[in-house]
């Protein structure tokens, strides 16, 4: 049946109308009628017991219990006769008579509304006509490579794609083939979507934008139909760009576990349709597909083979030079103080992505506006960075003096070890003002960007993490829950040193966890199969790393007892001190 929902509604409507007509006929069914003369004769003979009067209509019951009806030409003349014969009289207002159309109009309206809703929501033939994704966006000149900073290598690689779109014959005249797809892969916030818009803006071509999740529906075949409609419209607008954001929502490896049967079938059919459409481009169709994902590790291999996504561009968080360029772009419309340089801000924001840097400048501008300042200065930027990294200050939180003292010594323990270890990042700021879920924070900022970590650096990192708990033990001879997150991070670093990076002299250069986890990680690395004896060695090596670092932290802090007390005292007085003040306190301590 082509339209099962519509036919069912029509049949149901006919049945309901029939029931309504039958019910009306039953209600209006007439009693046996007699003429008015006969009725008067029976009344004179005292045979009438009760009458019911409705307008001019009379329904009577005689002494034998039989019912009949008649019509009186003048009720006013009849009433005295009824009263004279002691007939029981009941009266009702005259019933309003409705025609067939009037009685069935509400029912027809309900059925019509139901049919409209069913037709609007039926999924048997989902057309993409009218969808926003089929309307190309005019981004020509609105977003260009000048608006994208900090990823120069990616821009250089994608400039060739722009040249393809501008003048494809230049590259095909020697027999070359235009690449069909470009896959932008990288962590969230690194500028993948912005880069795709910049490609279309530079080339001045139509830009179709759709998310991978828009293709996935509960009904099998809907996503595949949408893919076909999208590519049909794109071919009409050639040359153009199709941008598929979050392609991993539809492009996951076929046959992946953990899917329900319906959802898996729908995703696989949609992916198959996408693969077929990418193979179906003709040589004269200049349609470039640009896709973005955070999880290239889960994509189906058929998507990544040559002939489909020919180019794969990895976009990582920018280095210090790139961050300065990105900050300059986002500071163009912000009134900055003259002493603020983007290089200074970039130095203190390691690991920030382009989206986070944009958020930083916006938060700084909002904070300066709240204080009625005319310009944004370094203090506003620093406060905005603290808010992003550590959360908002919990000024209304009431802290007991004992808890505040423990927090001061805890953070002082972190800071002292970070100051004295040679491979540790320098201390940038210490605060015992509660922010977010933390009672205090010791912030370190590296002098330069790190792309790999030495064993010495990792061990120093564990010592710093254990420094807070060690300081509590030395001063108060007890522990608090304040070291909970420190212990989790320290254990994770030690575990990765042993199981992932081969930094155990006993186990040697071997990995005991699965490899690529993608840019988003996907939780703890999946352990590989190993024997029970190897598992015991892994546990032993992890414990040994942590215990050795704990002992070294204890030795350092015990040798700097005066420094620990002085630093904690300054923290209790000022609540927040910077790295330069820590250096002064250390030099002043014996």
C-alpha positions in Angstrom: 0.0 0.0 0.0 1.5 3.3 -1.1 0.0 5.5 1.7 -1.0 3.2 4.6 -1.4 5.9 7.1 -3.7 8.1 4.9 -5.9 5.1 4.0 -6.2 4.0 7.6 -7.3 7.5 8.6 -9.9 7.7 5.8 -11.4 4.3 6.7 -11.5 5.3 10.4 -13.2 8.6 9.5 -15.9 6.8 7.4 -16.6 4.4 10.3 -16.9 7.3 12.8 -19.2 9.2 10.5 -21.4 6.1 10.1 -21.6 5.6 13.8 -22.5 9.3 14.3 -25.3 9.1 11.7 -26.7 5.9 13.2 -26.6 7.4 16.7 -28.5 10.5 15.5 -31.1 8.3 13.7 -31.6 6.3 16.9 -32.1 9.4 18.9 -34.5 10.8 16.4 -36.5 7.6 16.0 -40.2 8.4 16.2 -42.9 6.8 18.4 -46.2 5.6 16.9 -48.3 8.6 15.9 -52.0 9.2 16.3 -54.1 12.2 15.1 -54.9 15.0 17.5 -58.7 14.1 17.4 -58.0 10.6 18.7 -55.8 12.0 21.4 -58.6 14.3 22.6 -61.1 11.4 22.6 -58.8 9.4 24.8 -58.3 12.4 27.1 -62.1 12.8 27.4 -62.4 9.1 28.3 -59.7 9.5 31.1 -57.4 7.1 29.3 -54.4 9.4 29.3 -52.1 9.2 32.4 -49.0 11.3 31.5 -47.9 13.6 28.7 -44.5 15.1 27.9 -44.7 18.4 25.9 -41.8 19.6 23.7 -42.9 22.7 21.8 -46.0 21.5 19.9 -45.0 17.8 20.1 -46.8 15.7 22.7 -45.6 12.2 23.8 -48.3 10.5 25.8 -48.7 7.3 27.9 -52.2 5.7 28.3 -53.6 3.7 31.1 -52.5 0.5 29.3 -48.9 1.6 29.4 -48.6 2.2 25.6 -46.6 5.2 24.3 -47.5 7.3 21.3 -47.0 10.8 20.0 -49.1 13.5 18.4 -48.9 17.2 17.6 -51.1 19.9 19.2 -52.0 23.0 17.1 -52.3 25.1 20.3 -50.8 24.0 23.6 -52.4 26.9 25.5 -55.9 25.5 24.8 -54.9 22.0 25.7 -53.3 22.7 29.1 -56.7 23.4 30.9 -58.1 20.1 29.7 -55.1 18.2 30.9 -55.3 19.8 34.3 -59.0 19.1 34.5 -58.4 15.4 33.9 -55.5 15.3 36.5 -53.0 14.2 33.8 -49.4 14.3 34.9 -47.6 16.9 32.7 -43.9 17.1 32.0 -42.5 19.8 29.8 -39.1 20.2 28.0 -37.7 23.0 25.8 -38.0 22.3 22.1 -34.9 20.4 20.9 -32.8 22.3 18.4 -32.6 20.5 15.1 -29.2 20.2 13.6 -28.6 19.3 10.0 -26.3 16.6 8.9 -23.4 19.0 8.1 -23.7 20.8 11.4 -23.7 17.6 13.4 -20.7 16.1 11.7 -18.6 19.3 11.3 -16.6 18.9 14.6 -15.9 15.3 13.7 -14.8 16.3 10.2 -12.4 18.9 11.7 -10.8 16.4 14.0 -10.3 13.9 11.2 -8.9 16.6 8.9 -6.4 17.7 11.5 -5.3 14.1 12.1 -4.8 13.5 8.4 -2.7 16.6 8.1 -0.5 15.7 11.0 -0.1 12.1 9.7 0.9 13.3 6.3 3.3 15.9 7.7 5.1 13.4 9.8 5.1 10.3 7.6 8.6 9.1 6.9 8.0 6.9 3.9 9.4 9.3 1.4 11.5 12.0 3.1 12.3 14.7 0.7 15.0 17.2 1.4 13.3 19.9 -0.5 13.2 23.1 1.6 15.8 21.9 4.0 18.4 24.4 5.0 21.1 22.0 4.0 20.0 22.2 0.4 20.2 26.0 0.3 23.8 27.0 -0.5 25.2 29.7 1.8 26.8 32.7 0.3 30.0 33.0 2.2 32.1 34.5 -0.6 34.4 37.1 0.9 32.7 36.9 4.3 35.2 34.5 5.8 38.7 34.2 4.3 42.1 32.9 5.2 42.8 36.3 6.8 40.3 35.4 9.5 42.1 32.1 10.2 45.4 32.4 12.1 47.8 30.0 13.8 47.5 27.1 11.4 49.6 28.3 8.4 50.6 24.7 7.3 46.9 23.8 7.0 46.1 26.9 5.0 49.0 26.3 2.6 47.7 22.8 2.0 44.2 23.9 1.4 45.1 26.8 -0.8 45.5 24.2 -3.6 41.9 23.3 -3.1 40.9 26.9 -3.5 42.9 27.0 -6.8 41.1 23.8 -7.9 37.7 25.6 -7.4 38.8 28.8 -9.1 40.5 27.3 -12.2 40.1 23.5 -12.4 41.3 23.3 -16.0 44.7 24.5 -15.0 45.2 21.2 -13.1 43.3 18.8 -15.4 45.0 19.9 -18.7 47.9 17.5 -18.1 45.6 14.6 -17.2 45.4 15.1 -13.5 42.3 14.5 -11.4 40.8 17.0 -9.0 40.7 15.7 -5.5 37.1 14.9 -4.3 37.4 15.1 -0.6 39.4 16.9 2.1 39.2 15.5 5.7 40.0 18.0 8.5 40.9 16.2 11.7 41.9 17.6 15.0 40.7 18.3 18.6 37.6 20.4 19.2 38.0 24.2 18.8 41.1 24.1 16.5 39.2 25.9 13.7 38.0 23.1 11.3 34.6 24.6 10.6 36.1 28.1 10.2 38.7 26.7 7.8 36.0 25.1 5.6 34.2 28.4 5.4 37.4 30.2 4.5 38.0 27.8 1.6 34.5 28.7 0.2 35.0 32.3 1.0 38.4 32.5 -0.8 37.1 30.6 -3.9 33.8 32.5 -4.0 31.7 29.4 -4.5 28.4 28.1 -3.0 28.8 26.4 0.4 26.5 23.6 1.5 26.8 22.9 5.2 25.3 19.9 7.0 26.1 17.8 10.1 26.6 14.1 10.0 23.9 13.6 12.6 21.3 15.2 10.2 21.6 12.1 8.0 20.8 9.6 10.8 17.1 8.8 11.4 15.2 6.0 13.1 13.8 4.8 9.8 16.0 2.8 7.4 16.6 4.6 4.1 16.0 8.2 5.2 19.7 9.1 5.5 20.6 7.6 2.2 17.8 9.6 0.5 19.0 12.8 2.1 22.6 12.1 0.9 21.3 11.6 -2.7 19.2 14.8 -2.6 22.2 16.8 -1.2 24.6 15.7 -3.9 22.0 16.3 -6.7 21.6 19.9 -5.6 25.4 20.3 -5.2 26.0 19.1 -8.7 23.6 21.7 -10.0 25.6 24.4 -8.3 29.0 23.2 -9.4 31.7 24.4 -8.6 30.8 24.3 -4.9 31.8 22.9 -1.5 29.9 20.4 0.6 30.9 20.6 4.2 30.0 17.6 6.4 30.6 18.5 10.0 31.1 15.7 12.6 31.3 13.0 9.8 32.0 10.3 12.4 28.3 10.4 13.3 27.6 8.7 10.0 31.0 7.5 8.8 31.9 5.0 11.6 33.3 1.6 10.6 30.6 -0.7 9.3 29.8 -3.6 11.5 30.9 -1.8 14.6 29.6 -3.4 17.8 27.3 -1.7 20.3 24.7 -0.6 17.7 21.0 -1.6 17.7 20.0 -3.4 14.6 17.9 -0.6 13.2 20.4 2.2 14.0 23.2 0.1 12.5 21.4 -0.6 9.3 20.4 3.0 8.9 24.0 4.3 9.5 25.5 1.7 7.1 23.0 2.5 4.4 23.7 6.2 4.7 27.4 5.5 4.6 27.1 3.3 1.6 25.1 6.1 -0.2 27.8 8.6 0.7 30.5 6.3 -0.7 28.6 5.7 -3.9 27.9 9.4 -4.4 31.6 10.3 -3.9 32.5 7.7 -6.6 29.8 9.0 -8.9 31.3 12.4 -9.6 32.0 13.1 -13.3 35.2 14.8 -14.4 33.4 18.0 -15.3 31.8 18.3 -11.9 33.9 20.5 -9.6 32.4 19.6 -6.2 34.7 19.4 -3.3 33.6 17.6 -0.1 35.2 19.0 3.1 34.6 16.9 6.2 35.5 17.5 9.8 35.9 15.1 12.7 37.5 14.7 16.1 37.6 11.0 15.8 39.4 9.9 12.6 40.3 6.6 14.4 36.6 5.4 14.1 36.0 6.2 10.5 35.4 3.5 8.0 38.5 2.6 5.9 36.5 3.0 2.7 36.1 6.7 3.4 39.8 7.3 3.7 41.0 5.4 0.7 42.4 7.4 -2.3 39.6 8.6 -4.6 37.4 9.7 -1.8 39.0 11.7 0.9 42.2 12.3 -1.0 43.6 14.9 1.4 43.7 14.5 5.2 44.7 17.7 7.0 45.5 17.4 10.7 44.9 20.6 12.7 46.4 20.7 16.2 46.4 23.4 18.9 48.6 26.3 17.9 52.1 26.9 19.2 53.1 30.1 21.0 53.6 32.0 17.7 50.2 30.8 16.4 48.5 31.7 19.6 49.8 35.3 19.3 48.4 35.5 15.8 45.0 34.1 16.8 44.8 36.5 19.8 45.7 39.4 17.4 42.7 38.4 15.2 40.3 38.3 18.1 41.6 41.5 19.6 41.0 43.6 16.5 37.7 44.9 17.7 38.7 45.1 21.4 40.1 48.3 23.0 43.4 47.0 24.5 45.7 48.8 26.8 49.0 49.9 25.3 51.1 47.7 27.6 49.3 44.5 26.5 51.1 42.5 23.9 49.7 39.3 22.4 53.1 37.6 22.8 52.8 38.0 26.6 49.3 36.5 26.6 50.3 33.7 24.3 53.2 32.7 26.6 50.8 32.1 29.5 48.2 30.1 27.5 49.9 26.9 26.5 47.6 24.3 25.0 44.8 26.7 24.3 42.9 26.1 21.1 41.6 28.9 18.8 38.1 28.7 20.3 39.5 28.9 23.8 41.6 32.0 22.9 38.6 33.7 21.4 36.6 32.9 24.6 39.5 34.3 26.6 39.5 37.7 24.9 35.7 37.9 25.0 35.7 37.2 28.8 38.4 39.8 29.4 36.4 42.4 27.5 33.3 41.6 29.5 35.2 41.8 32.8 36.7 45.2 31.9 33.2 46.4 31.0 31.8 45.3 34.3 34.4 47.4 36.0 33.6 50.4 33.8 37.1 50.5 32.3 37.9 52.2 29.1 40.4 49.6 28.0 41.2 45.9 28.6 44.5 45.5 30.5 46.6 42.5 31.6 44.8 42.1 34.9 41.5 41.6 33.1 43.0 39.0 30.8 44.6 37.2 33.8 41.3 37.2 35.7 39.5 35.8 32.6 42.1 33.1 32.2 41.7 32.1 35.9 38.0 31.9 35.4 38.3 29.7 32.4 40.9 27.4 33.9 39.8 27.2 37.5 36.3 28.5 37.6 34.6 31.4 39.2 35.7 32.5 42.7 33.3 31.2 45.4 33.4 34.4 47.4 30.4 33.4 49.5 31.9 30.2 50.7 32.6 30.1 54.5 35.9 28.3 55.3 37.1 27.5 58.8 40.5 28.8 59.7 41.8 25.3 60.2 40.7 24.3 56.6 42.3 27.5 55.2 45.5 26.7 56.9 45.7 23.2 55.6 45.0 24.5 52.1 47.8 27.0 52.4 50.3 24.4 53.4 49.0 22.0 50.7 49.5 24.5 47.9 52.8 25.7 49.4 54.0 22.0 49.2 53.2 21.9 45.4 54.9 25.3 44.8 58.1 24.6 46.7 58.8 21.3 44.8 57.9 22.9 41.5 60.3 25.7 42.2 63.2 23.5 43.2 63.0 20.7 40.6 65.2 21.4 37.5 62.8 19.8 34.9 59.6 21.2 36.3 57.6 24.1 34.7 57.9 27.4 36.7 55.2 28.5 39.1 53.0 31.2 37.7 50.4 31.7 40.5 49.3 30.2 43.8 45.9 30.9 45.3 43.9 29.5 48.2 40.7 31.2 47.1 38.1 28.5 46.3 37.4 28.2 42.6 35.1 25.7 41.1 35.5 22.4 43.0 39.1 23.2 44.1 39.9 24.8 47.5 43.2 26.1 46.1 45.3 26.0 42.9 49.0 26.1 42.1 49.3 27.1 38.4 52.4 26.3 36.4 53.2 27.8 32.9 55.9 26.2 30.7 58.6 28.5 29.2 57.9 26.9 25.8 55.5 24.5 24.2 56.3 20.8 24.8 55.5 18.2 22.2 57.2 15.2 24.0 58.0 14.5 27.6 61.1 13.1 29.1 61.1 10.5 31.9 62.6 13.0 34.2 59.9 15.6 33.5 57.2 13.0 34.2 58.8 11.9 37.5 59.1 15.6 38.5 55.4 16.1 37.7 54.5 13.2 40.0 56.6 14.7 42.8 54.9 18.0 42.4 51.4 16.3 42.6 52.4 14.5 45.7 53.9 17.6 47.3 50.6 18.9 48.7 49.8 15.6 50.5 53.4 15.4 51.8 53.3 18.9 53.2 50.1 18.0 55.1 51.8 15.0 56.6 54.9 17.0 57.7 53.0 19.8 59.3 49.8 18.2 60.6 50.8 14.5 60.7 47.5 13.6 59.0 45.8 13.6 55.6 42.8 15.3 54.1 40.7 14.7 51.0 42.3 17.7 49.3 44.8 15.4 47.5 42.1 13.3 45.8 42.6 14.7 42.3 46.4 14.9 42.7 46.6 11.1 43.5 44.4 10.3 40.4 46.6 12.3 38.1 49.8 10.9 39.6 48.6 7.3 39.3 47.5 7.9 35.7 51.0 9.3 34.7 52.8 6.4 36.4 50.5 3.9 34.7 51.1 5.4 31.3 54.9 5.5 31.9 54.8 1.7 32.5 52.1 0.5 30.2 52.2 3.0 27.3 55.6 4.6 27.1 57.9 1.8 28.1 59.7 3.7 30.9 60.1 0.7 33.3 63.6 -0.9 33.4 62.0 -4.1 34.6 59.4 -4.5 31.8 61.5 -2.8 29.1 60.3 -1.1 25.9 56.9 -2.7 25.6 53.4 -1.4 25.4 50.5 -3.0 27.3 47.6 -0.8 26.1 45.9 -0.3 22.8 47.3 2.3 20.4 45.6 5.3 18.8 42.7 6.6 21.0 41.9 9.6 18.7 42.0 13.2 19.6 39.3 12.8 22.2 41.0 9.8 23.9 37.8 7.8 24.6 38.5 7.2 28.3 41.3 5.0 29.7 43.4 3.2 27.2 42.2 -0.4 26.6 44.7 -2.9 28.1 46.1 -5.6 25.8 46.2 -9.2 26.8 49.1 -10.2 29.1 49.7 -12.9 31.7 49.0 -12.7 35.4 52.7 -12.6 36.2 53.1 -9.6 33.9 50.1 -7.9 35.5 51.8 -8.2 38.9 55.0 -6.7 37.5 53.0 -3.8 36.1 51.4 -3.1 39.4 54.7 -3.4 41.2 56.4 -0.9 38.8 53.6 1.6 39.1 53.8 1.4 42.9 57.6 1.8 42.8 57.5 4.9 40.7 54.9 6.5 43.0 56.7 5.5 46.2 60.1 6.7 44.9 58.6 10.1 44.0 56.8 10.3 47.4 60.1 9.7 49.2 61.9 12.3 47.2 59.1 14.9 47.8 59.4 14.2 51.5 63.2 14.7 51.5 62.8 18.0 49.6 60.2 19.5 51.9 61.9 18.4 55.1 65.0 20.2 53.9 63.0 23.4 53.2 61.0 23.6 56.4 61.4 27.3 56.8 60.5 28.0 53.2 57.3 25.9 53.6 56.2 27.9 56.7 57.0 31.3 55.2 55.2 30.6 52.0 52.1 29.2 53.8 52.1 32.4 56.0 52.2 34.7 53.0 49.4 32.7 51.3 47.2 33.1 54.4 47.8 36.8 54.4 47.5 37.6 50.7 45.5 34.5 49.5 47.0 34.8 46.0 50.7 35.3 45.1 52.6 35.0 41.8 55.8 33.2 40.8 58.0 36.3 41.3 56.8 36.6 44.9 57.5 32.9 45.5 61.1 33.5 44.3 61.5 36.4 46.8 60.1 34.3 49.7 62.5 31.5 48.8 65.5 33.8 48.8 64.4 35.3 52.1 64.1 31.9 53.8 67.3 30.6 55.5 
